[in-house]
Amino acid sequence: MRRPDGIIEIFLQPGELYFGDRYTRIHTLLGSCVSLVCWHPKRLIGGMCHFMLPTRPQPPTGELDGRYGDEAIELMLREACIRGIPLTEFRIQLFGGGNMFPAIGIQKDYHVGKKNVDAAKQLLKVHGLTCGGTHVEGVGHRNLIFDLWSGQISLKHIPPTLDARQGKRA
């Protein structure tokens, strides 16, 4: 959606990725999912992915799927390559991986959000990418807004409304 001032507003759903220029703002909402955000400060371009799981349960047979961390990073690498810039030149940050069900107590210390964060960090390392900042794990969801014209990231971290200790709404 293009605003009157020419800015394109993009809202990423789980499994999506968007790469754009200085006229772009990207939004997403993360729970246990993870977003990798990359920005090139000189060219004012960058992107964001929103993945749900570290990897596919079955090996891919067709196109890459942004729902999986390993494939989402490959897609981000391709987007940077299309623009003729190695992803290593981008500022990279990582967000999300929250524990969305702390009251359940099952796998409290190793929930899907933590698995996503661990996978993202390992994938960055494998590809020789440096992460310049994170806001990961914890409890609750995050509302993330990324302005490509400035590299500014606005983050709201919202805890769950269910009190994990008492099992009732807060």
Secondary structure by P-SEA (a helix, b strand, c coil): ccccccbbbbbbcccbbbbbcccbbbbbccccbbbbbbbbccccccbbbbbcccccccccccccccccaaaaaaaaaaaaaaacccccccbbbbbbbccccccccccccccaaaaaaaaaaaaaaaaccccccccccccbbbbbbbbccccbbbbbbbcccccccccccc
